[in-house]
């Protein structure tokens, strides 16, 4: 009788420990749903009817189209911004150099003048003048040189910023690829752990039914299965998040058909990364 009470109390304690996690998870879910509603400009709880139903995580692709190395600059907005600033700074140098040369133009003027106000509408009160204009930067050499030097310095700074932006982008892509591969490898190992824990649970239950082991082994095996499932779910979530981060670092916007055509044409070979797509949610057998 003592063993039975101990096993019952242990089972109830394990159940209470698991159920204690539910309120925190519900509160976190509600907070995230309200955050999504805020992003969409909706009131709190506006998305409850759409998101309360549990749905499995989306399956992850086995191949991620990293894309053409030469096209990364055309997808990332920060690189495009730095490139535009470099072009603008380079164009400013040309404008500053053009100020060193004289400019000749033709200027005209039309107006009316009269001694009496009543004579302003007379044709004789109108006058016209046309003449050339000449710009000679004779007395502005120092100012023009300083302006040119300033624009050249800005162009060099823009070039350095552009190079740094490109390097930063490649570092982000490399780190995202490493994180994606690591999460996939971790998920694969957690799948093995989950299957082994299920086998251990079956063995413990069989031993208990045959009288070869007590129920404490079954409780320990159940905790192992639950822990494996929790880790596996967290791994699937992290894998999806690392994939989103990889898409973000790559700039997105690639065309799979264009990548296939480029590969067949023998051009700049597209880069791809492969990973296991086995991120389906396991079912815990009771």
Secondary structure per residue as TSV (DSSP state, phi and psi in degrees):
chain	resnum	aa	ss	phi	psi
A	1	X	-	360.0	-34.5
A	2	X	H	-65.6	-41.8
A	3	X	H	-63.5	-38.5
A	4	X	H	-65.8	-42.6
A	5	X	H	-64.4	-38.7
A	6	X	H	-63.8	-44.4
A	7	X	H	-65.9	-39.0
A	8	X	H	-65.5	-44.3
A	9	X	H	-64.3	-38.8
A	10	X	H	-65.6	-40.1
A	11	X	H	-66.1	-41.7
A	12	X	H	-66.1	-37.6
A	13	X	H	-64.4	-41.4
A	14	X	H	-64.6	-40.3
A	15	X	H	-64.0	-42.9
A	16	X	H	-65.2	-36.1
A	17	X	H	-63.6	-41.2
A	18	X	H	-69.6	-43.8
A	19	X	H	-66.1	-25.4
A	20	X	H	-66.7	-20.8
A	21	X	H	-77.9	-20.7
A	22	X	H	-64.2	-49.1
A	23	X	H	-57.6	-40.0
A	24	X	H	-65.8	-40.5
A	25	X	H	-66.7	-38.6
A	26	X	H	-65.1	-43.0
A	27	X	H	-63.3	-39.9
A	28	X	H	-66.2	-40.7
A	29	X	H	-61.4	-44.5
A	30	X	H	-63.7	-38.4
A	31	X	H	-63.3	-43.5
A	32	X	H	-67.7	-36.3
A	33	X	H	-66.8	-38.6
A	34	X	H	-67.4	-34.1
A	35	X	H	-64.5	-40.4
A	36	X	H	-64.8	-40.3
A	37	X	H	-63.2	-38.0
A	38	X	H	-65.3	-40.6
A	39	X	H	-62.8	-31.8
A	40	X	T	-89.4	1.5
A	41	X	T	73.5	26.7
A	42	X	-	-105.1	165.8
A	43	X	-	-76.2	161.0
A	44	X	T	-57.6	144.8
A	45	X	T	69.4	9.2
A	46	X	T	-69.4	-24.2
A	47	X	T	-101.8	9.3
A	48	X	H	-59.6	-44.4
A	49	X	H	-66.0	-25.8
A	50	X	H	-89.3	-27.9
A	51	X	H	-115.2	-7.0
A	52	X	S	-69.0	-29.8
A	53	X	S	-70.9	127.1
A	54	X	-	-68.0	133.4
A	55	X	-	-131.4	145.8
A	56	X	-	-70.0	156.2
A	57	X	-	-65.1	145.2
A	58	X	-	-64.9	143.5
A	59	X	-	-68.0	139.8
A	60	X	-	-90.4	147.8
A	61	X	-	-70.7	150.9
A	62	X	S	-78.9	-26.2
A	63	X	E	-123.1	132.6
A	64	X	E	-107.9	116.7
A	65	X	E	-73.6	87.7
A	66	X	E	-58.5	-33.9
A	67	X	E	100.4	-175.4
A	68	X	-	-79.7	133.9
A	69	X	G	-56.8	-34.2
A	70	X	G	-75.0	-13.5
A	71	X	G	-98.6	-3.2
A	72	X	H	-60.2	-37.8
A	73	X	H	-67.6	-21.6
A	74	X	H	-89.1	-6.6
A	75	X	H	-107.5	-33.9
A	76	X	-	-84.1	124.0
A	77	X	H	-66.8	-30.2
A	78	X	H	-68.1	-35.2
A	79	X	H	-69.6	-40.3
A	80	X	H	-62.4	-39.1
A	81	X	H	-65.5	-46.0
A	82	X	H	-63.7	-37.1
A	83	X	H	-66.1	-41.2
A	84	X	H	-64.5	-38.8
A	85	X	H	-65.8	-36.1
A	86	X	H	-66.7	-41.6
A	87	X	H	-63.1	-41.7
A	88	X	H	-65.0	-41.2
A	89	X	H	-66.5	-37.2
A	90	X	H	-66.9	-40.1
A	91	X	H	-65.8	-33.5
A	92	X	H	-64.4	-30.4
A	93	X	H	-65.0	-42.3
A	94	X	H	-62.2	-39.1
A	95	X	H	-65.5	-41.8
A	96	X	H	-65.3	-37.3
A	97	X	H	-68.6	-35.0
A	98	X	H	-65.1	-25.6
A	99	X	T	-68.5	-15.6
A	100	X	T	-76.1	-16.8
A	101	X	S	-98.6	147.7
A	102	X	-	-69.0	152.0
A	103	X	E	-125.8	133.5
A	104	X	E	-118.0	132.6
A	105	X	E	-141.9	177.5
A	106	X	E	-121.9	125.6
A	107	X	E	-122.8	134.0
A	108	X	E	-124.9	157.7
A	109	X	E	-145.0	139.0
A	110	X	E	-130.9	138.2
A	111	X	E	-166.4	-174.4
A	112	X	E	-131.3	147.4
A	113	X	-	-152.4	142.7
A	114	X	-	-162.8	154.6
A	115	X	S	-77.6	-29.1
A	116	X	S	-112.5	144.0
A	117	X	G	-64.3	-34.2
A	118	X	G	-69.5	-18.0
A	119	X	G	-89.1	1.2
A	120	X	G	-67.7	-27.8
A	121	X	G	-88.1	5.8
A	122	X	S	-80.2	145.2
A	123	X	G	-62.7	-31.8
A	124	X	G	-69.8	-17.2
A	125	X	G	-82.3	-10.5
A	126	X	E	-83.9	147.5
A	127	X	E	-138.7	154.2
A	128	X	E	-134.4	143.5
A	129	X	E	-146.0	136.2
A	130	X	E	-135.5	133.7
A	131	X	E	-162.4	161.9
A	132	X	E	-78.8	154.6
A	133	X	E	-122.5	138.2
A	134	X	E	-128.7	128.5
A	135	X	E	-110.7	116.7
A	136	X	-	-120.1	109.1
A	137	X	-	-77.7	59.5
A	138	X	S	-79.8	-43.9
A	139	X	T	-100.9	17.7
A	140	X	T	-123.1	18.0
A	141	X	H	-58.5	-44.5
A	142	X	H	-63.9	-43.9
A	143	X	H	-66.3	-39.6
A	144	X	H	-67.7	-37.6
A	145	X	H	-65.1	-41.3
A	146	X	H	-65.5	-38.4
A	147	X	H	-64.8	-41.1
A	148	X	H	-64.0	-43.5
A	149	X	H	-62.7	-38.9
A	150	X	H	-64.1	-43.8
A	151	X	H	-66.3	-36.3
A	152	X	H	-66.2	-38.8
A	153	X	H	-65.0	-40.3
A	154	X	H	-64.9	-35.7
A	155	X	H	-67.0	-40.7
A	156	X	H	-64.4	-41.0
A	157	X	H	-64.2	-39.2
A	158	X	H	-66.4	-36.8
A	159	X	H	-65.8	-41.4
A	160	X	H	-64.6	-42.1
A	161	X	H	-63.9	-38.3
A	162	X	H	-64.7	-45.1
A	163	X	H	-62.6	-42.2
A	164	X	H	-64.8	-38.0
A	165	X	H	-65.0	-42.3
A	166	X	H	-64.8	-43.4
A	167	X	H	-62.9	-41.9
A	168	X	H	-61.2	-39.2
A	169	X	H	-63.7	-43.7
A	170	X	H	-67.2	-36.4
A	171	X	H	-63.5	-41.8
A	172	X	H	-64.0	-40.3
A	173	X	H	-64.5	-44.2
A	174	X	H	-64.1	-43.5
A	175	X	H	-64.5	-39.3
A	176	X	H	-66.4	-37.9
A	177	X	H	-64.8	-41.6
A	178	X	H	-63.0	-43.5
A	179	X	H	-63.9	-40.5
A	180	X	H	-63.0	-46.3
A	181	X	H	-65.4	-40.1
A	182	X	H	-64.1	-41.8
A	183	X	H	-65.2	-37.9
A	184	X	H	-66.8	-41.8
A	185	X	H	-64.7	-41.1
A	186	X	H	-63.6	-41.2
A	187	X	H	-63.4	-38.5
A	188	X	H	-62.9	-44.2
A	189	X	H	-67.5	-36.2
A	190	X	H	-67.5	-32.3
A	191	X	H	-62.1	-41.8
A	192	X	H	-63.2	-44.0
A	193	X	H	-61.5	-41.1
A	194	X	H	-64.1	-43.6
A	195	X	H	-65.2	-39.7
A	196	X	H	-66.7	-38.5
A	197	X	H	-66.0	-36.1
A	198	X	H	-64.1	-41.1
A	199	X	H	-64.3	-38.7
A	200	X	H	-64.3	-37.9
A	201	X	H	-64.7	-43.7
A	202	X	H	-61.4	-41.0
A	203	X	H	-65.9	-40.3
A	204	X	H	-66.3	-42.1
A	205	X	H	-64.4	-40.2
A	206	X	H	-66.5	-41.1
A	207	X	H	-64.5	-37.1
A	208	X	H	-68.2	-40.8
A	209	X	H	-66.2	-32.0
A	210	X	T	-86.1	-5.1
A	211	X	T	82.2	10.9
A	212	X	S	-87.6	-12.4
A	213	X	S	-149.0	158.2
A	214	X	-	-87.3	175.8
A	215	X	H	-74.4	-14.1
A	216	X	H	-61.5	-35.6
A	217	X	H	-65.6	-36.4
A	218	X	H	-65.8	-42.7
A	219	X	H	-62.2	-42.5
A	220	X	H	-63.8	-40.1
A	221	X	H	-67.2	-37.6
A	222	X	H	-64.2	-40.8
A	223	X	H	-62.2	-38.2
A	224	X	H	-64.0	-40.4
A	225	X	H	-66.2	-44.2
A	226	X	H	-63.7	-40.9
A	227	X	H	-64.6	-39.4
A	228	X	H	-66.2	-40.3
A	229	X	H	-65.7	-40.8
A	230	X	H	-62.2	-44.8
A	231	X	H	-65.0	-37.2
A	232	X	H	-67.9	-40.8
A	233	X	H	-64.4	-43.0
A	234	X	H	-63.9	-37.1
A	235	X	H	-65.9	-40.6
A	236	X	H	-63.8	-39.8
A	237	X	H	-64.4	-45.8
A	238	X	H	-64.6	-35.1
A	239	X	H	-63.9	-41.5
A	240	X	H	-65.0	-39.3
A	241	X	H	-67.7	-40.0
A	242	X	H	-66.4	-32.5
A	243	X	H	-67.5	-41.0
A	244	X	H	-61.6	-42.2
A	245	X	H	-64.6	-35.1
A	246	X	H	-66.0	-44.8
A	247	X	H	-59.0	-40.9
A	248	X	H	-64.6	-44.8
A	249	X	H	-66.7	-30.1
A	250	X	H	-80.2	-12.3
A	251	X	T	87.4	-12.0
A	252	X	S	62.6	-167.4
A	253	X	-	77.4	11.7
A	254	X	-	-80.6	158.5
A	255	X	-	-112.5	110.5
A	256	X	H	-56.9	-36.6
A	257	X	H	-64.4	-38.2
A	258	X	H	-66.7	-37.3
A	259	X	H	-65.0	-40.9
A	260	X	H	-64.7	-42.1
A	261	X	H	-64.2	-40.0
A	262	X	H	-66.1	-38.1
A	263	X	H	-65.8	-42.0
A	264	X	H	-68.1	-30.1
A	265	X	H	-77.6	-11.3
A	266	X	T	78.1	23.9
A	267	X	-	-85.3	-149.2
A	268	X	S	-61.5	113.5
A	269	X	-	-65.9	129.3
A	270	X	-	-70.0	143.5
A	271	X	E	-91.7	137.4
A	272	X	E	-135.2	152.6
A	273	X	E	-122.7	135.3
A	274	X	E	-107.2	147.7
A	275	X	-	-156.7	160.8
A	276	X	-	-68.8	137.7
A	277	X	-	-99.7	11.7
A	278	X	-	-80.2	78.0
A	279	X	-	-119.8	24.7
A	280	X	-	-69.9	153.6
A	281	X	-	-79.5	129.5
A	282	X	-	-76.5	156.5
A	283	X	-	-108.3	128.0
A	284	X	-	-82.3	124.3
A	285	X	-	-85.9	129.8
A	286	X	-	-87.4	360.0
